[in-house]
Amino acid sequence: MEQSIQLLLSLTLVLAAGVIAQVLSERSRIPSIVFLLAAGIILGPEGVGILYPDKFGVGQEVIVALSVVIIVFEGGINLDLHHLKVVSKSIMKLVTLGVFVTFLCGAIAAYYFVAIPWHMALLFGAIVTATGPTVITPLMKQVKVRKRVSTLLEAEGVLNDPISVILAAVVFTAIISPDTLPEHVLFWLGSRVGIGLLTGIICGAITALAIKRTILLTERYANIFTITMALVTFAVAELIISESGIMAVAIAAITIGNSEIPHKESIKEFKGDLSIIALSVIFILLAAMLRFENMVSIGLGGVLTALFLMLIIRPAVIFISTQGSSLTLNEKTFASGIGPRGVVPASMATYFAIKLGKLGMDGGDAIMGLVFITIILTILIQGTQARYLAKKLDVIPMGILIVGAGGVGRLLAERLEKRGEDVTVIDTKEENCQKAIQLGIKAILGDGGDVDILQKAGIEKAKFLVAATDKDDTNLLVCQVSKCRFGLENLVARANNPENLQAFEDLGIRAMSPILSTAVILDDMIERPEIFSLMEIGRGGDIIEVIVSNPKVVGRKLSELKLPKDSLIALIRGEGGCFVPHGDTVIQMGDSVTILGREEAVREVVKLFD
């Protein structure tokens, strides 16, 4: 009984430290993982010595497994396939080619910098291929970046965790059974991936169907049922074949998250709260297992290996995997700087070190020390610098609220979403909200003039609000509430009746009338068809303003640049003022260039200047 009480007190201490770490993170705006890591080290044997994870026995493995399942599930359920489509090719490259490059180059770095045997270097390379949702997901919640960037990083974390586990298990099997034939290794690898995919899809579909069809699964019970099914998915996959559970959980979560089920937002919120608890527990416990002597024995070579992973391998993997994608240079650079390692590498390093020790093989302590050096440095450097890097590279999206998710509001939201902005729509009709959600746009059901609804939609962090309903009094009210109650200055409204334009302007609200705008456009089509054809951007076209930051185009004449056929440089704003350019116009660093043309062509020109 006494031992049970001690373990209960230890777990209570871990939870309390986790809460403190989360509060400090929120106040300081430094990723919580930094504080959790510090808490584990301070409380563990290397610190004050009041937390000993070894005393948990087999319970430690259960806690770690449970926490990983919850965190992976929470990361997967929040992945939207509509956003994944934008970067799907890049994600596939990241979790295949990217994993292979990281595995091979990480092993080479460990071999030459630390001078460990090749087989141990390969094991290290396999372990550190996982970035993982345990670090990436909370980091992306705290550092808001453009949706396509966060989706790329979060999807990579969710999908490469199970791939890393399987790869590391293959390497470990080869180490302890050197006579294993290559075809057996390939079968071992393929069977884990196959069972994980199949189990995840089946369990995810069953869960979604049960929530949709079972009346008794109210909001509260749907939350409990979903987390139960996540654990069932993990257990079933592991019972069928070991090392396939994490893959199954990730696939099940993605399946559920992209199904049309009731209570989805409530389920996501519930999983988010559980994930915070799981993250706190697992990181503090694993950090408490750290032994400084293992890290010190590796020396400077371990630091150089971690730096090589961050500064050379990670950028190379990102730029190779995102080649030909719609990501800008700044977005690729940001993704290159975000690749912290987390729970899964720490768990695997600990597990393999214990197994190697039981088999009487050397190298376990070196692997643990090297992996923990990598985890600490990547979290401290990449985690703490993420916000600064996002601001410096200007990949933080504008928060834009659109009240009215009808045809106009949805089309506007879709265009802004494609540009990478953080868009939320509000509408009183559930049908309109569902149509927006199907486009991958966050939607809130409610009255846009309601203060609580506006707060739920995130108006306190919004930069723009667009009132786009078909009722002028509603649009006027929404703008007044946003301006007077929340102090939002950037307001844009739709004035359905041209006679109401003055009322909006008197309140300092920029407004446009669809009726008046349509009349002007029709007039242009009659009197100035050439100008209209140039300005027609409704379908397949775009207008984008970009700041010149590519040194390769600076100092060159516009005529020297090979611009796409369906694009036009309409305007340039620089030190000399604002002017319409010509062929002899010389591009200067920092110029603001307005590009007009077909959407694909405009994107190519943006890449050229950015």
N, C-alpha and C positions, 0 to 999 in steps of 0.2 A: 504493500500500500504506500509506503514511504517513497519508494522509487516512482510510483505513479504520480504522486503529488509533485515530486521534483520535476518530472517531465511536463506536467501540466503547468507548473510555474514557469518553466523554460519557454513553453509555447506562448504563454501569456506575455512574457517579456518580449518575445519576438514580435507579437502582434502590436504591443504598445510602442516598440521601437519603430515598427512599420508606419504606424499612425503619425508619430512625430516626424519621421522622414518625409511623408507625404505632405504634411503641413509646411515644413521647411521648404520643400520643393515649390509649393504653390506661392509662398511668400517671396522666395528668392528668384523664382522663375528659372531655377537650375533643375535639370532632369532628376526625378526622384531616385533613379538608379544610383546616382552618385552618393546620395545620403544613405541609401540602403546598404550599399557596399561598405561605406565607412562604418555604419552601425554594426554590421556583422563582424568586421575586423576588430572594432573596439570591444564588443561584448565577448568575442571568442577567446581561445587560448593565447593568441598573440597579443591580446589587449588586456582587459581587466580579468579575464578568465572566469566569467560567470555563465557562459553558454558553451556547452560541449555537445555538438551535433551527434558525435559517436554514441552518446548515451541513449539516443532514440532507437538504436538498433535497426531492426527491419522496418520500424515505423518511419524512419528517415526516408527510405526508398519509397514508401507509400505516399508520404507527404510530397516528395519531389515529383513523383508520377502524377498525382492528383493535381498539383499546381501547374505542371506543364500542360496537361490536358485542358484545364480551364483557360490558360493563357492562349494556347494555340487555337482553341475553339473560339475565343473572343476575337482573336485576330482574323480568323477565317469568316466568321459570320458578318463582319463589317466590310468585307470585300464585295464591291458592287461590280458585277460582270459588265455593266454598261460602261463603267470607267476602265475596266480591264481591257476592253476592246481597243481603247486608244493606245495602250502600251503592251498589248498582248504578245506581239512578236519579240519585243525587248525582254519581257518577263521570261518567255520560253528560252531565250538565249542566256539570260542570267542564271536560270536554274539548271541549265545543261552545260553550255560552253563556259559560262561564268564559273560554275562550280568546278569544272575540270581545270580551268586556268588557275583558280585559287588553290586547289588541291595540289597541283604540280609545282607551282611557283612557291607556295607556302612550304612545301617539303624541301625544295632546293634551298630556300632561305634558312630554314632550320638546320639543314645539313652543313651548310658552309659557315653560318654565323655562330652556331652553338656546338657544332662538331659532334652531333649525336648520330648513331648508326642510321643507315638509310631506311630500314624498316620502321624505326621509331619516328623518323622525319616524315615518312609517308602517313603514319598514323596521326601525327600533329596536323599535317596538311588537310587530312580528311575532316578532323574535328573542327578546324577553324573555318570551314566553308560555310558554316551556319551563322547568319547574322541574327535571325530569330525575332519573332513578334514580342518576346519578353522585354526587349529593349526598344525595338523600332516602333511598336504600336504606342506605348506611352510617350515616346519622344515626339512622334508626329501629332499627338494630341496636344502637347505643350508648345510645339513649334509649328504653327500653322503655315503650310506651304501649298503651292498650287496642287490641285487635286490629282493631276496626272503624275506628279512627282511623288506625292505621298502614297498613291496607289501602287506605283512601281516598287517603292521601298517596302511597303507593307506586304504586298503580294510575294515579293522575293523572300521576306522573312518567314511568312507562313509556309511557303512551298519548299524552301531550301533546308528548313529544319529537318523534316523527315528524310529528305534525300541525303543530308549530311549524316544522320544517324545510320542509315543503311550503308552508305559508303564507308564510314568509320568501322562498322561491324564487319564489312567485307575485308578491309585491311587487317583488322584484328584477327579475324579467322585465318587469314593467310600467314600472319605472324606466328600464331600458335600451332598451325597445321601447314607447314611449308610445302608439303607434298600434294596439296590440293590442286587439282587440274583446273586450268583456265575456264573450261566449259562448265565446271561445277560452280565456280565463282560467279559466272554470268547467270546461271540458273538461280543461284542464291539471291542475287541482286534483283533479277526480273520477277521472281516469285514474290518478294517483299513489296515491290512497287505495285504489282498486279493485284495482290490481295488487299493492299491498302486502298487502292483506287476503287475496287469492286465493293469492299465492305463499306467504305465511306459513302459511296453513291446510294447503296441499298438502305443503309441506316439513316442517311440524311433524308431520303425520299419517304421512308416510313414515318419519320418524325414529323416532317412537313405535312404529310397526309393526315396523320393523327390529330395534329393541332387544328387543321382545317375542317375535318369532318366530325370530331368528337366535341359535342356540346358541353360535356362536363369539364373540359379543359379550359377553364376561365383564365383570365390574365394571370392570377397568382399561380395556379397550378400549371399553366403552360410554361412558366419560368422554371419551376422545379422539374417538370417532365423533360424539358430540353436539356438541362444539365445532366439529368440522369441518363438520357440517351447518349450524351457525349461520352460519359464514362462506360456505358454499355458498348458503344462503338469501339472504344480503345480496348476493352477487355476481350471482345469477340475477335477482333483482328489479331491480338496477341495470342489468343488461344489457338487460332487457326495456324498462325506462323509468327514466330517472334520477330521483333523489330519492325513490325508493320503498323503498329497502333497509332503512332503520331501522324503518319500519312493518312490513315483512315479518318482520324478526328478532323484534320485540316479539310479534307474533301467533303466530309459530312457537313461541316460548318459552312462551307461555301455553298453547298447544295441548299441548306436551310435558309441561309441569308439571301439567296436569290430566288426563293419561292414566294408566291403570293399567299401569305398566311396572316391570320389575325394576330394581334398583340406583338407584332414584330419589333416595334420600337421599345416596348416594355421589356421584351426578351433581351434585346441588345443592351438596354440600360442595366438590367439585372446582371448580365454577364460582365459588363464593365465594372460593376461594383465588386463582384467576386474576383475578377482579374486583379484588381488593386490589392485585395487581401492576399491572393495567391502569390503575386509578384513580391510583395513585402516579405512573406514567409520564406519563399524559396531563395531569394537573393541574400537575405540575412543569414540563413542556415548555411548556404554554400560559401559565403564570404567568411563565416566563422570557421570553416574547414581549412582555410588558407594557412600554409606554413611558410614563414619567411625564409627558413633555411633552404627550402626547395628553390625559391626564387633567387636567393643570393648565390647559391652554388652555380646557377646558370650564368650570372653576371651580365656584362654589357651585351653579350651575344643575343640574349633574350630581348633586350630593348631594341636592338637593331632589327631583329626579326619582326617584331611588332610594328616598328616604324616602316619597314619595307612593305609589310602587308597594307598599311594605311596609305602610304604616300606613293607607292609604285604599283602594287598589284591591284588595289581597289580602283584607282582611276582607269587603269588599263582595261579591267573587266567591264566597267561601266561604259566606257567609250566604244569598246568593241561590241557590246551587247545592244547599245542604243543607236548604232550607226544606221542612218536612213530613217530614224523615227522622227516624230514631230517635236521632240524635246529640243529646247534651245540650248545654246552653249552654256549659259548660266545654270540652267536646270540640270544639265549633265554634270557640271562642275560641282553643284551642291550635292547631287547623289553620290559623286565620287568621294565626298568628304564625310559621308554618313554610312558607316558599316560597323558599328560597335558589336562586339560579341557579348553573349549573355548566358542564360541559364543552361541551354542545351550543351554548348561546349564545356562548361564547368561540370555538368553532370556526367558527360561522357568521359572527360579526363579523370574524374574521381573514380568512376566505375571501372575503367580500363586499368588504372593504377592499382586498384585493389585486386583485380583479376590477375594481373601480371605478378603481383606480390605473392598471391596464393600459388601460382604456377612456378614460383622460384625464378622468375625472369627479371632481369634488370631493365631500367628505363622508365618505370612507372612514375617515380618521383620527378624525373626530368620532364616528362610529359605534363604532369600536373603543374609544375612550376612555370613552364613555358606557356601553357594555356592561360594560367591565371595572370601572368605578366601581360599577355595579349588582351585579356578581358579588361584589366585595370586601366591600361593605357588607352585602349580604344574608347572605353566609357568616359574616362577623364578628359581626353583630348576631343574626341568627336562629339560626345554627348554635351559637354559644356560649351563647345564652340558652335553648335548647330544653329542657335538663334542668331548669333552674330553673322554667321555665314549666310543664313537666309536673308537677312537684311542687306548685307553687303552685295549679294548677287541678285537682289530684288526678285526673289521667287515667292515672296509672301503675297497671297492673292488679296484683292479687294473684297471685303465683305459687302455683298449686295443683297438687299431684300426686295422682292417684287411682290406687291400686294395685288392679287388678281392673276389666277393661273389659267385664264381663258386662252384663246388662240394667240393673241398678241403677247401676253405675259409669258406663255410657254416658249414661243419662238424666240423672244428676247433672252429668256433664261438659257435656252439651248445654245444660242450664239455666245453668250457670256461664259457658259460652262466650257465650251470648246476652247475658249481663250485661256482657260485655266483659272478663272475667277471663282470665288467661294459664293455660290448662289443659293438662296433659299426663297421659295415661293410660299405665299399664304393665300388660301382661298376658302370660302364658306361651303363650296361644293366638293364632296368626297370624290366625285367622278373626275373633276379637274386635277385634284391632288394625285389621284392614281395615275393619270396620264403623265403627269410630271415625273412621278417616281419611276415609271417605265422608261423614261428618257435618262434616268440616272441623276435626277435633280431632287434635292431634299425638299420636301413639301410639308407644310403645317396646316392642318384643318382647323379653321377658326376665322374670327372676325379681325381683319387687319387694323381696325380702330380700337381693339381691346388691348390695354396696356400689358396684361399678362401674356397674351398671344405674341405680341411684339417682342417681349423679353424672352419668351421661349424660342422664338426664331433667331435671337441673337442680335437684336438691334443695338445693344450697348457696345458691340464690337464692330458694327456695320459702318461702312464708309459712305454708302449710297443707299437711298430708298427710292423705289420706283412705284408710284401708284398707277396701276394699269387696269383698273376695273372699268366696266362700261357705265358706271354711275359717277357723275362729277361730284355730287355731294359726299360720296364715300371717299373718293380720291382726295378731296379737300380736307375732310376730317382726318384721314390717315396722315396727311402731311402736317397738319396742325399739331396732332398728338406727338408725332415724331420730333417736330421742331421744339415745341414748348416743354414736353415732358422729358425728352432725352437729349435735347440740344443738338440734334442732327441737322447739319446745314446743307448737305448735298442732297437735295430733294428734286425729283423729276416726276412730272405727272402727265397723265393723259386727259385732255379736255375734250370730251366727246361732243360738246356743243361749243362751236367757235366763239359764241357770245360770252362764254365763261373764262376765256383766256385771260382777260383783264383781272378777274378776281384772283386767279392764281398768281399773276405777276405782282399784284398789289401786296401779296404776302411774301414776296421774294422767292416764289417757287417757279422753277423753269417748267414750262408746259408746252405741249404741242397738241394740235387738233388733227385727228385723222381725216376729218372732212376737208379741212383747209389744205392739208398736205397732199391729199389725193387730187384735189383740184389743181394744185400747182404742178404736180407731176404730169397729170394729163395735159396741162397746158404746154409743158416742156416737150411732151411726146408729139404734140402738133407743131409747135413753133420751132423747137430746137431738138430734133430727134438725135443729132450727133452727140450733143451734150448729155442727153438722157441715156443713150446707150453706154456712154462712158461712166455715168454715175449709177447705173443699175446694178445693185449689189444684193438684191433680195434673195436670189437663189444661186448658190454656188459662188458668190462673190464676197469680198470683204474689203474693209478699209482699216489699216492698222498703222499706228505711229510707233516708231522704234528709235531708240537712242543708239547712235553709232558707237560701237565699242570694239569692233574688230580691226586691229591695226593693219590687216592685209588690204583693206579698202581705203584707209586714210591716205590722203594725198593724191588719190587717183581721180581722173575725170570720169564723169558719169557715163560717157560714151565708151570708156574702156571696160566697163563692167558688163559681163554677159548676163543681162537680166532676162528672166523668162518672157516668152512671147506675150502672155496675157497679163502683164503687169505694167504699172506706170508709177513713176515717182512724181506725185502731184504737188508736193510742197516740201520745203526745207526750212527749218528754223535753226539759226545758228547765231554766232556773234554779230554777224552783219545784218541781223533782223530776219524777217520772214519773207520768202520769195519763191516764185515758181522757177524750178531749175531748168537748165538746158544741157546739151551734150558736153559743153566745156566746163560745167560746174564741177569744182573740185570738192570732194567729200572730206570733211574735217572731223576729228575726234569729238564726240559729244553733240554732233548735229542731231536735231530731231527730224526724222524723215517720215513723211506721210506716204504710205504705199496704197495704191488702189488697183484692184483687179480680181481675177478669179482666185478663189480661196487657196487652191494648191500653189498657184504661182506666187501669191502674196506670202505664203509661208516660206517659200524658197528664198525670197528676197529678204525676209526677216532674218533667216539663218545667215545670209551673206553679210548683213550689217551687224548682227548681234554677236 
